Structure formats: structure tokens, C-alpha cells
Amino acid sequence: MSKITIVDLEVFYCVGVTDEERAQPQRLLLTVDMAFDFSVAAVSDRITKTINYFEVAQMLLKFGEGRNWKLIEKLAANIADSIIAEYSPQAVTVEVKKFPIPQARYVSVTWTKKKA
């Protein structure tokens, strides 16, 4: 299976267990793997035969507007659901990286969802 990957897309969402943490958007990095058979696009060279990764990135940049999450686990699941619904990959894996611990490079969760 082929896949399309967006690596470490920088977004700013309100996420955190405490109200203070959710009060201001914070920097997150998103990595999204979308399993998709783009063999027709590879032959035809037509964007309509694949997932437009630019559109996915633009959707993710706006995804946090007016929303907040307590857990990055819930955020990853919501992003996966949205990508499955909008772009129909066979499966999607979403990694959310957060930077809450100064002594660690980051904390991350990864969520995989397959198309029903």
C-alpha cells in the first residue's frame, strides 16, 4: 500500500488538562500518514486521483480554531476521524507531539484508524 505523509506540521491548538493550559494555543507538531492507493495518479499525473496533501495541511492548520481538548489522545482521534471522513484514505495514522516537559524533547501520542 502506498502512503502520503505530512511530517511535523506546526499548529497552534488549545490543549491541556488544566484550564490554564487550554487558555492559550500552544505549539504542537502533527505527523499524518495516509494509506492510499495513488497508482492511478502516478500514471495519469492528475491531482484528482490522489489525496491533495496541501488541502489536508490547510485543514489541519485551521482544525483548532474555536476548539479545545484536554488530552492529545482525543485530539489525535478527532483529527483521524476528520481525515477519514473528508479524504477517504484506507487508513490514517496521526502523531501529535507536545512540549510540556522541559527535560524531554517532546511527548507524543499516535492514533491509527482504518476506513470502515
QUIWO-V847916 format. One record per helix or strand of 2 or more residues. SS is the DSSP state (H for helix, E for strand). FROM is the first residue (numbers start at 0). LEN is the number of residues. If there is no record, write none. Layout:
BEGIN
ss: <SS;SS>
from: <FROM;FROM>
len: <LEN;LEN>
END
This chain:
BEGIN
ss: <E;H;E;H;H;H;E;H;E;E>
from: <2;18;25;38;46;52;67;71;90;106>
len: <13;4;10;6;3;10;2;16;8;8>
END
